[in-house]
Amino acid sequence: MLQIAETMAGRLIKLLAENRFSIALAESCTAGLVGGLLARSPGASAVFWGAFVTYTIEAKQKMLGINAEMLEKYHAASRECACAMAESARSRANSTIALSVTGIAGPQGDGSDIPVGTVWIAGAYSGVPTRARLCRFTGGRNKIRAKAVAAALKFGLELTHNLVK
């Protein structure tokens, strides 16, 4: 799975560079894994702004300004949180594009009714409504995280292709 994700990261970096776009990330359950793969790709320094690794609720609030009331109402593993994370990352980085990943990788849940393996991915683009995708993954903690990384890169490629059409 890592090899496939690395290939997608390289394709995303190339597509961003061809269109003179920049990208920022806001990662929670993936804890910087998406950014790490992007940074491994040749040419990343020309388009990859960086990543906000907001693993905790407090980090989401302090680093991205995510509203505590929104988190209480919807949860950190929600569409609303994923969209807010992507929008804030894009704004704070002044990037063309931002992707976010938030969810519950396990092995245990967090006491809510949201099942382990629930991951939300969102993409924010300048001048385009933010889009989000719900993923439900199975497997152990690291398998869920690896699947989330691959899904985030695939989502980023799809949205960037749509943006340049």
N, C-alpha and C positions, 0 to 999 in steps of 0.2 A: 504494500500500500504506500509506503514511503517513496518508492521510486516513481509511482504514478503521480503522487502529490508533488514531488520535485519537478517532474516534467510539466505539470500544470503551472507551477510557480514560474518556471522559465518562460512558458508561453504567455502568462499574464504580464510579466515584466517586459517582454518584447512588445506585446500589444500596447501597453501603456507608453512605452518609449516611442513607438511609431506614431502615436497620436499626441505626443507631448502632454500626457496626463501625469499627474502625481497621485500617490495613494498613501493613505494612513490607515492604521488598524486600531481596533479596540477589542482586545481579547480577554475573555474571562476563563472559561473552562479549558481552553487550549493553552493558556498561560504563556503566550509568546511563540508557540510552535509555528503558526502561520508566518509570522514575521521572520522567524529563523529560516524558513524555507525560501521566502522571498529574497532575503539577504544573501543566500547561497548562489543566487542566479547572477550570471554576468550581466552587468548593466544596471543592477538594482540601485546603486547609489545615485543614478540620474533620476529615478522616479519614486523610490521608496522613502517616504518622509520618516517613518518610524512607527512604533506601536505603543499604545497605552495598555499595559497589562494590568487589568483591574479585576483581580481574582476575588476580592472581597467586596461586600456592600460598601464598606467605608471607602475603599479605593475608587469605586464607581462614583461615589458622591464627591470625593475630594479631587480626583484627577479629571473627571469628565463633567462634574456638576450635575449628576443625575439626581433628580428630585426624590427625597425620602418618601414623600406621600405617594408618588407614582410607584415606587418599589414596593411599598406596603400594599397598595391596591392591586397591582398586577403580578408582582414577583420579579426577581432578577432573571429567572428563566422564562421570559415572556417576549412576545412580539414587541410590546411597547418598550421594554427595556432595550432590546436589541436595536430597535430603530433610534431610540434616544442616544444610545452609545455611538452608533454610526454617525448620526448627525453631529454630535458633539465632537467626535474625533475629526470629522471633515472640517468643521468650523475652526477648531483650535489649531489644526495643522495647516489650515488654508490650502487643503489639497483638493484636487478635482474630484477624487473618489475616496470613500472610506468604507471599509468592511468591518462588521462586528460579529463576534461569536460569543454566545452566552448559553449556559445550560447546566445540566446535572449529569456529571460523568460517573458518579458513584464512588465506591461500591454501595454505600447506603444513600438513601434520599436525604432530604433536609428537613423532614417532618411535615412537608406540605403534601398535597395530593398530586403533585407533578411527578411522574415516574422517572426513575433513572433512565438515562438515554435520551431525554428530551433536550434538544438543542435548537436554538433559534439563531439564524444567520441573517444579517441585514446589510444592505448596501445603500449608501447615501451618495448622491451625485449632485454636483452644482446644477441647479435649475431643473432637476428631475425629481419627481416624488420618490421618497425612500421606499424601497421594496424589502420584503422579508420572506423567509422560507422556514417552515417548521420541519425539523428532521427528527425521526425516532430511530435511534440506533440500539442495537443489542450487543452483548459481549461484556467483557470486563472493562474496567476503568480506562486502561490505556488503549484498548481497541476502540472504545467510544471516542476518546480524544483524537485518535488517528483518523477515524471516519469523519469527525467534525472538521479536521484540518482539510481533508480532501474535499469535503462538501463546500467549505468556505471558498477554496480556490476555484472549484468548478462554478460556483455561484458568481464569483468575481469575474471569471472569464465570460460567462453568459451575459451578465449585465454590461460589461465593457463592450462586448460585441454589439449588443443592442444599442448602446450609446453612440457608437461610431457609424451605425447604418444610416 
